[in-house]
Amino acid sequence: MAQRAVKEERVSIRVASETFGISQVCYCYRSKLGGDNALIADWLLGLTTTPCRWGFGLCFLCLGNVRGLRFNHKRVYRIYRELGRNLPIKRRRRLKRDRLDPLAVPRQANEAWSIDFMPDVLATRQGLRSPNILDDYNREGWGVEVDFGLPVPRITRALEQIFEWRGTPKVIRSDKGSEVCRAEYQHWYAKRGIQLPFIQPGEPTLNTFVERFDRTVMHEWLDEHLFESTEHAQQTVTEWRWRYNHQSLHMALLGGIPPNPMLAHAA
């Protein structure tokens, strides 16, 4: 506007600067980096029209570390936005959830169990599935089964074997996995009078006991072995489960005692 006033109205630069509230230095300033801006724009256009469709972070990394063009990130981002190359942000779908209730700690054994399923692979890259069953009272792991697939009869047979010598729990909590959402599986629970509450989607903290157990299984068993067969995996997990239940210290249980002695102490 000041430049148009000087050019068309024939007023002085001082009058135009005072009228439009700018300094004469600002009026007379001319950018000396036009060539660099054009270079940055050319590189950004080339990087963002490739099949990989890079975003700003990869473009700036390539300019600095690969091409040796050490420009300020704010300057590069300004040109990046002016070119209209910024990728659209995919907004996450917000789920409408009720207010979360705190997870209660059971006061006695067999009051509440948790179950969760973990994936893994053999050395031959064949997929494995293993259900982790946990007593929430003393964090004792029960029957970690391993196989390529886990049909409903296989899961229920493993649970019935545990019930024979451990007793039947009142509640078995889980997420809405494909294994536990089958009608046959839920009918089996209802027949034995066991409640099967599902946690809310996207809220693993509502099943935090078995989720913490999953991390222990991953670090102390899965990451330590390369399985050659399902029999090898089953043997190693059986040995590990005995050490976990009888020897592993658990800081949440009476100052750090293992899960099995915790059960004996409560009795």
C-alpha positions, 0 to 999 in steps of 0.5 A, a space after each residue: 500500500 505504501 509503495 502504491 501511494 508513492 508510485 501513484 499518488 506521488 507522495 514521499 516515502 516519509 509521508 507514506 511510511 508515517 501514513 501506513 505506520 511502517 518505518 522507512 527501513 522496512 519500506 526500503 528493505 529488499 530480500 537478498 535471499 530470493 535465489 535461495 528461496 527458489 532453490 528450496 522451492 525446487 527441491 521441495 517440489 521434487 521431493 514431494 512429487 515422488 511416489 513416496 510423498 514425503 512430509 516436511 520432516 523427511 524433506 527437511 532431513 534430506 535437504 540438510 543431511 543428504 543435500 547439504 543445504 543447511 537452511 533454518 527449519 522455519 524458513 523451509 517450513 514457510 516455503 513448504 506451506 506456501 507451495 501447498 505441499 503439506 499433507 492432509 492430517 488424518 484425524 483420529 476417530 474419537 470413540 464415545 466412552 463412558 467414565 472409566 471405573 478404577 480396576 479393583 484388586 481382588 481380595 481372595 483367590 479365584 475372585 477375578 481372572 484375566 485372559 489375553 492373547 499374544 502373537 509370535 512366530 517360529 524360526 520358520 516365520 510361522 505364526 503362533 498364538 498363546 493365551 495368557 491366563 492370570 489370577 488377578 489376586 496374586 498375579 499367578 500365571 496359569 496355563 500359557 498354551 502355544 499353538 498355530 491356531 486356538 479354536 474354542 475347544 482348545 481354549 476351553 479344554 485348557 481352562 477346564 484342566 486349570 479348573 480341576 486343580 485350581 478351582 473355578 473363578 467368578 469372573 474372567 476379564 478380557 478384551 473383545 478379541 476374535 477368540 473370546 467373541 465367538 458364541 460357542 465360547 460365551 455359551 461355555 462361560 454361561 454354562 459354568 456360571 462364569 462372568 465374562 466382562 469385556 473392557 472398553 475398546 482402546 482402554 488396555 488399562 482396564 485389564 492392566 494385570 494381564 497386560 503387565 503380565 504380557 510384558 513380562 512374558 515378552 521380555 523374559 520368554 519371547 525375546 529370549 528364545 528362537 522357537 523351532 517348533 510348537 513343542 519347543 515353545 511349549 516346553 520353554 514357556 512351561 519352565 519359565 511359568 514355573 520360575 515366574 510363579 515360584 521364584 520371580 519377585 513381584 513388588 506388588 505382592 506383600 513387599 516383593 514375594 513370588 505369586 505362589 508363596 503369596 497364595 500360601 501366605 494368604 491361606 
